[in-house]
Amino acid sequence: MTTRQPSSDLSDVQPVFAELSKIVLGNDPLDTTLQRIAELIKQVIPDLADVSVTLIENDKPRTVVFTGPLAVNLDERQYQSGYGPCTDAAMSGETIAIAHAEEGSPYPEFSRAAVARGVTHTVSVGLPVAQRVIGALNLYLATGEPMSQASVDMVETFASYAGVAVANAALYHSTADLAHHMQKAMQSRAVIEQAKGIIMAQRRCTDQEAFAVLARMSQRQNQKLRDVAQGIVTKVRE
């Protein structure tokens, strides 16, 4: 199968972004808005098998919308184990792109489960809301080629629209509850960033390499990414 790359002519996607703006600024319920965003992503990004959106509520991740059963199945697998690219992206704000068929995945168990279901690559992007992270946009691909950087950039743009939709929901629906969740997510992200900085200084590695170290420690110790990060920060302060 030939991998189609997004056109460098942004006029091809301008109507989509115009529709996104109308959706985000509309009065539809949050789940309806996020569902339409997921469907538009699947429409414009080539070779996608499924798309989902994870939100953190009461310190627990859940899939609020999805374009097919594959996405929600693999999302739920990550929630049950307590770690995976979608949960870690939701907590950290990172963009996590994984080639699951290749050796060295920071999520070996999840990678095996993904490949068994025909998924070769995933991309999870944290949803940014005023420097806070309350969820992630998750893409599942069944193709031999990784997603192009142009497509990743486009997904990050979609994630920013989804973040605005969530922020709007905070203004008009259950503001206090959602603000509380966002505050907890912000605190988690701050700890993760501190731990990454410590690892980068100790190992003289890049930001991405430091995050991969955290992800591996999370699985090896069977702890959430945030808890592993907190342990590293606490140990340095002692």
Secondary structure, DSSP 4 states (H G I P E B T S, - for coil): -PPPPPPS-GGGTHHHHHHHHHHHTS-S-HHHHHHHHHHHHHHHSTTEEEEEEEEEETTEEEEEEESSHHHHHHHHHHHHHT-SHHHHHHHH--EEEEETTSTT-S-HHHHHHHHHTT--EEEEEEEEETTEEEEEEEEEE-SSSPPPHHHHHHHHHHHHHHHHHHHHHHHHSSHHHHHHHHHHHHHHHHHHHHHHHHHHHHHT--HHHHHHHHHHHHHHHT--HHHHHHHHHHHHH-
